[in-house]
Amino acid sequence: MTSQLEISNLSLILSTLLLVIAILVDYKEKLGLGKDIFIAGIRVVIQLFIIGYVLSFVFQINNDFVTLIMVLFIIFNASYNAHKTSEGIPNSFKISLTSIGIGTILALGILVLSGAINWVPSQIVPITGMIASNSMTAIGIAYQSLTTQFKDNRQQILEKLALGANEKQSSLTIVRQSIKTGMQPSISRSKTVGLVSLPGMMSGLMFAGIDPTQAIRYQIVVMFMLISVTAISSFIASYMTYRSFYNEEIQLMI
């Protein structure tokens, strides 16, 4: 099976009408997102063209060290973006880097050792991107959940502390809920895959002419991988973060 998917320059230019529609919706409803939408559109074009040429170079030279550099670059950027969503949580970049780094290393290690993928840039780099982006989203949601729950349950936490509970005992329910919240998107996505959405990796492989059965096998591996890494990242980030809501005297600071 062979297929070609070609987008002309005219088609690419006309696709900006979709962005215009989003800006019009923003203008009509006075959402205040027009500038962000415009900047996001510009960044999409610039960033994708840059990374496209970079990946083309990386794939051609097929060097293990360069591949490792790309993996670390993706992890760093995902960690930085997760840190920006933390709303002032102390050491959130370090926490994000640790969570995403461990999740990525474990997932890639299992996939490479099991023979599901090979240590070549054309496989490692895209898979790392999937892992890091999903971990980034999960951690960002976990950060928001922690902050919201500590604010909403402040009185309950103070009562537990007054009764002699330590910070872990007082926060355990909140930590567990934040892990659950961080994992929920990947679990929900897995429940509807193939019924509501056709996964990008599977569709891409089929576009490239890969046998559908093999494409499905790869997508199954990817879905299992994403559930695992969001669980790992949410778990590590939540347990590393909750103590930052207390001071050295185990007093709630929010």
Summary of the structure (lengths in Angstrom):
residues: 254
radius of gyration: 21.3
end to end distance: 59.1
largest distance: 68.6
contacts: 733
relative contact order: 0.11
helix: 79%
strand: 2%
